[in-house]
Amino acid sequence: MKRISILLIVLYVIPGCNRITNQTEKHQSEVIETEKAFAEMAKKSGIPMAFLHFADENAVLERNNELIKGKTAIKTYFDKQDFSSIDLTWTPDFVEVSASGDLAYTYGSFVFTKTDEKGNEVKKTGIFHTVWKKQLDGSWRFVWD
């Protein structure tokens, strides 16, 4: 009888673990696709538009050791910058999603390329880290970059 009870518990728990794994993989895939769409929009429509589109209302950017808090402040920050000669590309190398499926973080490498007046390119490479929050409509928006 004891063996049957243990077997029933195991048979009940294992399918649940599989559902959790499938949900986690689904959320990870969503976040990776969001990162790709974010990078693509930055390339095609410009860095400011992409950052504003993918920012949560309460997003925070860290730039030059300063925190830029909220979407309105982010817009003001980008309005003061000239991005016409700047290219930014990045690739997420890692994604982790919370057990609840509503928060995630990514990190990977980026290349920031600025073209000067003479046409010379100056490249800066580094590592990015972004925190994502799932929205009520199911989309993902960054809360930290």
C-alpha positions, -999 to +999 in steps of 0.1 A: +000+000+000+029+023+008+044+017-026+012+025-043+009+058-024+044+068-033+038+058-070+007+079-071+024+109-057+053+106-082+029+102-111+010+133-099+042+154-094+061+146-126+036+159-151+034+192-131+072+196-133+070+192-171+043+219-173+066+243-153+095+235-176+073+242-207+061+275-193+096+286-184+108+277-219+079+296-234+086+327-213+124+325-221+115+323-258+092+354-255+119+374-238+145+365-264+121+374-292+114+407-275+152+414-273+155+406-310+126+429-319+141+456-296+175+454-314+158+453-348+137+484-340+169+503-328+185+494-361+156+503-384+138+531-365+165+545-343+177+540-308+154+566-291+123+551-307+132+516-297+140+524-261+108+544-257+087+516-273+102+488-251+104+508-219+079+502-190+063+534-177+086+531-146+117+520-164+151+531-152+182+536-174+217+539-160+238+562-182+271+578-173+266+569-136+232+585-135+198+570-131+171+582-156+138+572-140+105+569-158+095+569-195+091+607-195+127+612-182+139+586-208+123+606-236+139+638-223+173+621-222+170+609-258+157+642-270+189+658-258+212+634-277+221+631-313+219+595-325+222+602-362+257+589-364+254+561-339+247+524-344+239+501-315+237+463-318+234+437-291+228+400-287+214+384-256+235+354-245+215+345-214+179+347-202+164+337-169+127+340-160+112+340-125+092+310-114+061+332-116+068+341-152+064+378-148+101+390-144+131+381-164+167+393-170+190+391-199+226+398-205+249+397-235+273+417-256+268+450-273+286+471-299+282+508-299+295+524-331+299+562-336+309+576-370+327+609-367+326+639-392+355+623-412+337+590-416+359+572-391+341+546-369+348+544-332+335+512-316+329+505-280+320+470-269+306+458-236+281+437-217+245+448-212+221+437-185+183+442-189+155+434-165+121+427-181+086+428-167+056+411-183+028+435-189-009+429-184-013+425-222+013+397-222+041+418-238+075+423-221+089+458-213+122+466-197+123+481-162+161+483-160+188+488-187 
